[in-house]
Every structure is written in C-alpha cells, then in structure tokens.
C-alpha cells in the first residue's frame, strides 16, 4: 500500500510523454491511509483499488476522470469514493438517516450523540470509582460477609471489568478520531491486526457476564423468598452461569463475524443480523429477571397484606422493593428495547434526547446505580463506616494525648484494646441490626 511520502515522490515529475495530463496527488482518507492518484492523460479514466481501511471495501475500485483541460472531474468531491464505502457502513448510515431528514435534523442528531458520549465517559468514570469502593467495603468488613454479598461482589466485579474495557475502547476511539482529523500516526488498538477484534470479543464477554450475574441475583432472590426451607446456595453452579456460560454465545458470534465480515474492528456489528447470536440470550435473561421481579413483588405484597398494614404502606414498600431490585436485575434495559437501532434524524427531538441521554443511565451509570442502592445507601454499611471512622479518630486523639506521658509499648497496648473494643461493638452491632442486614 502506497504511503503519502511514496506517492509524493512518485508524482514529483510529470510524465515525459507530451500532451495534457491531470496531475497526480495523494488523497487522504482515514488514519493516515489514502489513495495515490497518478498523472493521467486527458479524457482518460483511472481506476484504483479501494483502501483496506476503516469503513471501506477493498474489493471495490474507485474511479476518477481526467477532463480534456487537464483538470480532474469534481476534484474536491467524494462521489468517486461512494462505491468504496462498505455495505455494512451503508446499513448503519441508512439506519439513522431518512430521505426527508433536513440538514438541521442531521446536525441536531449529531450534536445529541456527541453530548451523550461526553456523559457516557463521565458515567463510566463515576461507576469505576464507585465499584472499586463498594468491592473494598464488602471485602473489608467481616460482618458483611454472607451469601448475598458474595453474589453482589461477583456482579460488581463483572461490572468493573466491563467498565474498564469500555473506557479503554472509548479512549482509543478518541485517539483514532484525533489521528484522522490531524493526519497523524497516533498508535491505536485498531492499527494492530486482530487486537481490535479481540478487545471487541472481551467487551461483549464482559457485558454478557453482567447479564448472567444479574440472572444469578434474580435466581438467588427468587429462591430465597419462595422456598419454604432455604437451602445453601450452589456457588459452583452460580460461578458456572456467571463466568462460563457467556463464553459459548460470544465464541459463536466471534467465529461468525470472522468469516462473515471484513469490516475493521467489526464496526457496526450491532446493526448486523449476526448480533442476535449474543443479543437474543441476553434479552431472554432480562425477560426471566422481569418474571423474577414480578414474582418477588407479588409475594411481598401478599405477605404485607397478611401483616395487616395499611394499603398505602403496602404499596410504598412494594414500590421501594421494585426500585431497589430493577437495576440489580437489569430490567431497566428493557425500556430501550423497543427503540430498535435508535431514533432516526427526522424523529421528534424529544425522543432523540430521551433515547440518547436516558440511555446513559442504563449502561455507563449502571455500575454506580447498583452500588449506590445496594451498598452506599444501606443503613448497615453506613453505620459500619461511621463507626470505623469514629474509632480511627478516637485512636488519633488518644494517641496525641498520651504521647508525652506514655511509652511506645503502652500506646500499642491501648490501641489494641481500642481495636478489640471496636471489633466487639461491630459484632454486637451486626446482631442488633440483623433485621436490616445486607445479607
């Protein structure tokens, strides 16, 4: 493949044969790649193979025509490149544009997408921080160690890994765009053969793991609330469902994409029919979790009625349970299922804004929303953190008071006594607040 330097050198001198010619030049397209058009005789067409790069079909040929006055036809236009655009990219373009969409509609859609991308990276950053903190809290405090939080930690871990992969690919896309706009040669994942596709497989796997661990959450909660005698959870089965099951559909999808598409980085894969290999099982999980949620709320309402509480309080508790469980089970994602590939440019601007900005709450902020409801806002977690903070401050104050009049050994003994006292208080507190435990 010709480079810009090689093309410039090749076209440095006009052909020795006489007559009128169109001058040769380098046409930059994407990521430093382009097409080297040679000196061409007047009234002559020249064909070049389309570049093997992002969004182009290298099996096609682009054509330019040299006029009799030695000027290229439509030199500053890109009509000749249309044939090079990959058919899958054309499907994507057709999925967001309509024949009756105005320029203003397309600009508004573009601005909305750009704004939602900024919100997306903010959401991923907040989720990443929240997931790290939540995992540390559940691992640090022994009183929070139980079957339910063990499942929570696996879900948090899957969300954390997915968030890290999404951030890596998001930053890489930013660098790719910058390289394209500035004609620079910044190193990106897409420039390493096979690496971009590998990252895409990892992203789809981690996303699938989030769904399977949400299914495990629903399976566990449904079993706990419906079984007359609750049995010990089978964590070997849970780990198999959560981490191994996603390998099967993702592998099948990756093999299909490898043989069915030549698109770099499998760009636009979500718009292709092969995507249903992984999308259909994920949607099935969401519908099963929706059934779990309805069943859990039904049982809770029944039990609340049996307790002779007021109707208003029953409804309030049922709604609270639904709000807590919906993000945990991922059923919020179903709200955006009916939009298909997303609103088109000529759709209502309200619909466009709600879809792109509301959708940011489903994926980028999902990790933070889950840890907020099931960790940070939980009474027992907050109590343990306040107690640990108060104990640390008490240790610091006592240490400063005694520093001038006690020996180092005395201070260590005193700190050990305080630590022992705090541990006893934590243990007592775990018993006292068992009714509100995260377990």
N, C-alpha and C positions, 0 to 999 in steps of 0.2 A: 504494500500500500504506500502510495506516494505521500511524502511529507511536504509541509509548506516550503521548507528550505530547498528540498529537491525540486519542487515544482518551479520555484523562482529561478533556480539555476537552469532548469531545462528550457524555460521560456525567456531567458535573458536576451537571446539574439533572435531576430526574425528569420524565417526560412530563406534560404539562398535563392529559391525559385522566385521568379518575378510574379507580378500580379497583386491583386488586392487581397489582404488577409485580415481576419479578426485576430486581435492579439490574444495570446494565451494568458491565463490568470489562475490564481488559487481561490476557490470558493469554499470558505469556511462554513461548516455545518454544525458540528457538535463535538465537545470535549477534545478540541484540537484537531479533529478529523475533518476531512473535506474532500473536494474533487478537484483534480488538476486538469483544466481545460487547455488543450494545446492550440498553437497557432492553426487557424483553419482558413482554407480558401473561401472566397466569396461565393455565395449561392450554394453552399455546401452544409450538410448536417453532420454532426459528430455525436456519436453515442459513447457513453461511459457507464461502466457498471456502478450501480448504487453502492454507497459506502456500507461497510459492515460495521454499523454502529447503532447507537440507541435510536429506536423508532423507525429504522429503515430496513427494507427488504433487499438484501444484497443479490438476490437472484434476478432483480429487475434492472433496466437500463434507463438512464436519464438522457434526454436529447436536447441539444442546443442547435440553433440555425444561424449561420453567418450570412448577413444580407450582402447585397451587391456593393454597398457603400463601405464595407469593412466594419460594420457595427453588428454586435450580437442583438438578436430579437429579444426584447424585454430583458435587457441586461440586469436591471435592478429588481426583477420579479422572480418569483419562485415557482412559476407554473410548471416548469420542467421537472421539478422535484416531486410533484404530486404523485407520480407513478411509483416513486421510491418509498413512499410512506407505507409502513407495514399495515396489513389489513386489520390486525388486532388494534392498532392505534386508531385506525379509521372507525372501528366499532366504538371505541372509547369516546372519540370526538362526537360521533353521532348520538351517543347516549346522553350527552349534556347539552347538545345544541338542537335547535329546531329551525326549520326553514323560515318561520315567521318571527324568529327572535331578532330584536333590534340590536344595534351596536351598544346602546345603553344597557340593555338586558345582559349582554355578554360581559360588559365591564363590571356591572354590579355583581354578577356571579363570581367573576374573578376576584374582586375585592373581598367578597364574603369568604371565599375559600382561603385567601391569604390571611385574613383576620383570624379565621378558625385555626389555621396552622400555628399562629403565634400562641393562641390559647391552648393548643394541643401540647406544645413543649412546656408551657407553664404547668399544665396539669400533670404531665409526666414527671416533672421535677418535684412537685409537691407530693405526688404519690410515692416517688422513690424515697424521699426523706421520711414520710410517714410510715412506710413499710419497714424500713430499717429500724426505726424507733420501736414500732409495735413488736417486731420479732425479738428485739433486745428485752423488752418488758416481759414478754411471755416466757423467755428463756431464763431471765434473771430471778424473778420471784417464784420461789418454790410453791407457794400457796396457790399459784395459778396453773400448776401442772396437773392436767387431767385429760381425759379422752377428748373432750370437745375442743380444748385449746390446742391439743396435738393436731387435730384436723385443721383448726384455724391456722396454725403455723405452716402447714403444708400449702394451704391456699394462699397465704401471704407470700410464701416463698415462690410459688408459681407466678403470682402477680409481680413480684420483684424481678424475677428473671425476665419475664416478658417486657416489663418496663425498661430494663437495661438494654435489651435487644432493640426495642423500638427507638430509644434515644440514640443508640449507635447509628442506626439506619437513617434516622431523621437528620443527624449532624452530617452524615455522609451525603445525603441528598442536597443539603445546603452547600457543601463544598463542590458538588457536581454542578449545581446551578451557577455558582460563582466562577468555576472554571470555564463554563460555557460562555457566560456573558463577558468575561475578561480575556478569553482566548488563552488561558494559562494552562499549565500542565500540573495542576494540583493532584497529588495521589489520592485516589478514591477506591472504594471497595469494588466498584463496577469495572475498574480497569484491570483487575486480576481475574483471569479466566476461571470460572467456577466458584469463586469466592462469594460473589453477589448472590448466586442461586443458593449456595449453602446457607448464607445468612437468612435468605427468604424461607428456606425449609425450617431453620431454627425458630424464626419468628412464628411461623404457622404452628409448629410443635408447641411452643410455649403458650400461644393463645389457646390451643386445644387443651393443654393441661389446666388452664384456668377453668375451662368449662367442665372438665372431668372432676376437678376438685370441688367445684360448686355442686356437681351432682352428688359427690360423696357427702357434702354438707347436708344436702336435702335428704339423702338416703339415711344418714345418721339421725337427723332430727325427726324424720317421719317414723323411723323405727322406735326411737326413744319415747315419742308421745303416743304411739298407737299400741305398742306391745304391753300386755298385762304384766309380764315379768321381763324387764330389760336385760338382755344378755351382753356380755363383754364384746365390744366391737372387734371385728376381724380386721386388724390393721394390715395384714399381708394382702388381703383382698382389696382394701382401700388403696394401698400403695400401687397395686397392680392396675387398678382402674385409673388412678390419678396420673401415674407416670409412664406406664407401659402401653395401655390401650391407645393413646394418641399416636403412637409410632405407626400403627397399622394404616389408618387412613392417610396420614401425612406422607408415608412412604409410597403408597399407591398413587397419590396426587403428584409427588415429585417425579416418579417414573413416567407418568402420563405426560407431564409438562416437558420432560426431557425429550421425548420422542414426537410430541405434537406441536411444539412451538420453537421457533428460533429467536424469539424476542429476547433482547439483552435484559438480564435481571428478571425475566418473566414479567416485565412491566405490564400492568393492566390485567393481571391474572384473575382478579376478582370479577372481571366482566366476561370471562370465558366460561363455557359450559362445564369445563373440567373442574372448576372451583367447587362444584356441588359435591365432589368426592369428599371434601372435608367440611363443607358448609352444611350439608344435609344431616350428618351425625351431630354437629353442634346445635343445630336447630332442634333436633329431636331431644337432646339433653335439656334445652331450655323449656320445651313443652312438658317434659316429665317433671322438671323442677316447678313449673307452674302448677301442675297437678298436685305435687307435694305441698306447695304453699296453700292452695285452696283447701286441701285436706287438713292441714295443720290448723288453719284459721277456723275451719268448721268444728274441729274437736275443741279448740279453745273456747269458741262461742258456746258450745254445748256445756262445757264444764263451768263457764261463768254463769250460765243460766241456772245451773244446779246449785250454785253458791248463793242464789237469791240476791245478787247485786242489782243495782238499778240498771235499766235499759241503756241509759246514756253512758254509764261507766263500762258496760259490756262492749258497746260499740267503740268507745275510746281505747280500751285495751286491745280489741281485735285490730283496730287500725294501727295502733302502735306496733303490734307484732308484725303486721304486714309490711310496715315501713322499715322495720329492722331486718326482716328476712328477705325482702325483694332484692336489694343489691347484693346480699350474700349469696343468693341463689341465681343471680344474673338475669332474672326475668325482665328487668327493665329493658334489656336489649331487644325484647320482642316488640317494644313500642316503635322501633325504627325498622322492623322487618317489612312493613307494608309500604315503605318508600322505594323498595327495589334498589335501583342503582343511584337513587338520589333525585332531587328535583331538577328539572331542566331549566334552561336560561329564561324561557318565556313563562315559567310558573310564577305564582304570586311571590312577591318579595318577602312577605311574612313567612310563607312556607320555607323559602330558601334559608332565611335567617334561623328559624326554629330548627330546621334539619341540621345545619352545619354547626351552629353554636350549641344547640341542645344535645347533639350527638357527642360533643366533647365531654359531657357528663357520664356517658356510657363507657368509654374506653380510657382516655387519659386520666380522668379523675376517679375511676372506679376503685383503684387501689386505696386512695385516700378516703373515699367514702366508706369502704368496708372497714378499714381500721378505725375510722372516726366513730362509727356506730358500735363496733364490737370490741373496741379497746379503749380509746381515749375518753369516750363519754360514759364508760361503765363505772358505776359507783365504787366497786371494789378496787379496780385498777387505780382510780384517782386517790382512793384512801391510802393504798399501799405507797404510792408515790409521795403523797404528802407526809406520811409517817417516816418514810426513808429520808426525805429532805429535812424534816424536823429533827430526826436523830443525828444526821450529819452536822446540822447547825449546832445542836447541843454539844456534840463532841468537840467541835471547834471552840465554842465558848468556854467549856470546862478546861480544855487544854490550855487556853491562854491564861485562865485564872490560876491554874496550878503550876504553870511552867516555872515560875520563880521560886516556888516553895516545895516542889516535889522532885523526886529523882525520875530518871527516864523509866526505870522499872515500875515505879508507882503509876506513872501515866499510862503505860501499856496495860497494866492490870485494870486500871479504871476504864480504859477504852474497851477492853474485853468484857468487862461487866456490863457496860452500856450496850455493847453489841448483843450480848446474851439476853439482856432485858428486852431489846427491840425484837429479837427473834421470838421470844416468848409472847410478846404482845402481838406480833404478826400471826403466830399460830392461834392465839386466842381469838384474834380478830377474824381469822378465816372461819373459825367455828361459829362465832357470833353472827357473822354476815353470810352464812351459808345459803340462806334463802335467796340472796341476790348475787350468788357466785356466778362468774362467767362459765363455770363448769355445769 
